[in-house]
Amino acid sequence: MTSSAGDERARGGDDLDAAARPPVCAACGAHARRPSARFCRSCGRPLDEEYVPARALRASYSFRLRPTAAAAARASRPARREHRVRATPAASAARPRSDRFPMPTRNNNGASTTALAFATFALVPYLGILFCPGALLMGGVGLLRARRDPRLGGARASATGIVLGVVIFCAQLILWWILCKVPEWSQQAPF
């Protein structure tokens, strides 16, 4: 009797054990509490969807995903009754909050993005001084656009472009001053 049960398990009984095991989330690797779970308990991702790296990255930051249309349709279907355990206040306090790390606001202000690009190009030694005025000018334009239309965003990026433009301009002036003084210093050297 035991040998026939062992033979049955070797031929296909493992499929029964695999069906009884709770699924594992492809994004965050969390194990579901029950085999019939449809969503991950830690990241909220549907368990029956394929692996998508962007969703895995989002899940690693504990952002909750909105369910897809297919997942919403499955959730609206009447399901069999299951025994559900009520969450205790201590258990709900231990869950990670999804609003703790909000996604950054979208920057539709092209001038602020250009100001940051100018500030990045200004980091090139000696030649970067040519890009500093562009960072200041585009940062000012970006601030003006952000104040006129707050929906565009980019006020912080524009201010960052202006500040970086001024700081890098001062550093570039010091580099050019050193470059001009090196010949004088080399003539005054005792060796």
N, C-alpha and C positions, 0 to 999 in steps of 0.2 A: 504494500500500500504506500509506504513512504517512497519507494523507488519510482512508482508511477507518478507521484506528486512531484518528485524531483525531476523526472523526465519532462513533465508538463511545464515546469518552470523553465527548464533549459530550452524548450521549444518556443515558448512565447509567454510564459507566465510573468516575465519581467515587464511586459507591457502593462499588465495589471498593476504592478507595483509603481511603475512610472506614472500611470494615470492617477494613482492615489496620492502621489507626492505633490506638495504645493509648488506652484511655478516660481521661477526666479526672474526678477526684473532684469532685462537686458541692459538698462541704462545705469542703474546704481548697484545692482547685485544683491538687493535685499530679497529675502525669502518671504513669500506670502504666508499668512497664518493658516489658510485653508486651501484645499485643492481647487475649489470653485471660485477663487478670487479673480476679479476682472481688472483691478487697478492695483498698482504698487502702493504699499502703505507708507513708504517714505517719500517718494517723489511724485506720486499721483499719476504716473504714466500708465496707459493701458498695457496689460501684460501680454496680450495676444498680437501686438504689432511687432513689426520687424525692428531691428536695431538701426537707429539713425544717430550718428555721432553728435549732431547739434543738440538733439534732445538729451543725449547722455551728458553733454557739457552743462546744459541747463539744469538737469537733475542733480548734478554734483554741487550746484550752488543752492539747492533746496528751493528752486522756483517751482511753483505749482503750474502745471499745464492745464489749459482748457481742454476738455475732452473733445475729440474729433466728432464729426457728424455720425460716423458709424458707431463710435462708442456711446454717444448720446442716444442713438436709436436702440442699442442693446440695453442701455440702462433703463429706457422707458418701457421695455417689454416686461410683462409680469413674470416675475421669477418665482421659483419655488421658495417656500418659506424656510428660512434658516433661523437657527437660534443665534441671536445677536447679543453680545455682551455689552452692557452699558459702559461708557468710558467714565472713569472716576476723575474727579478734579485733578488729582496728582498726575494721572496719566496724560490728561490734556495739557497740563503745564509743561510736561517733559517733551512734548512734540516740538520740532523746530518750527518757528514761525516763518512763513513765506514772505512777509513784508519787512523782515529785518534787513535784507539786502535788496533794495528795490533796483530794478533795471534802470540804467541811465536814460535820461530823456533824449528824445531824438533831436538831432541838430540839423535843421533844414536851412540854416543860414550859411550860404556858400562863402560869404566874406569872412566869417570867423574861421572856417576851415582853411581858407587861403592864408589867413594871418598866421595860423599855426604852422602851415607849410613853409611860409617865409621865415618864421622863427627857427624852424628845423634847418633850413638851408643856410641860415646865418651862422650856424655853428662851425662852418668850414673856416679854418684859420686864415686870416688876412683877407681872403676874397669874400667872406661872409658879411663883411661890412656893407657890401652892396645890397644885401637882402634886408638889413635892419629897417631902413625907411619903409620898405614894402610891408613889413610886419606891423609897423606903427600905423601906417595909412589904412591897411585892410582891417586891422583891429578896431580902429575908430569907426570905419564904415560898418563893421559887424555890430559894434555896440549900438550905433545909431539905428540900424535895422532891427535889432533885438528890442530896443525900447519902443520903436514905432509899432511893431507887430510881435507881441510876446509869444504867439503861437509858433514862430520860426525857431525860437530858442537860440542858443549860441552866445548868450551874454557872457557867461563864464569863460568860454573858449576865447572870445574876443578880448576880454580883460587879460587873460593869460598870454595871448599873443602880444598885447601892448607891453606888459611887464617884461616878458622874455625879450622883446625887441629892444627895450631900453637897457636891460642888464647885459645882453650880448653886445650891444653897441658900445657900452662902456668897456667891456672886456676887449673888444676889437680895437678900440682906441689905445688901450694900454699896450696891446701887441704891436700896433704900428709905432707907438712912441719908443718901445724897446728896439724895434727894427731900425729906427732912425738914430738912436743913441749908441748902438753897438759899434759903429766905426769910431766915434769919439772915445768910447771906453777902451777900444783896442789900441788907440794911439797913446793913451795915458797909462797903459799897462807897463809895469817895470821890467818885464821880461821880453 
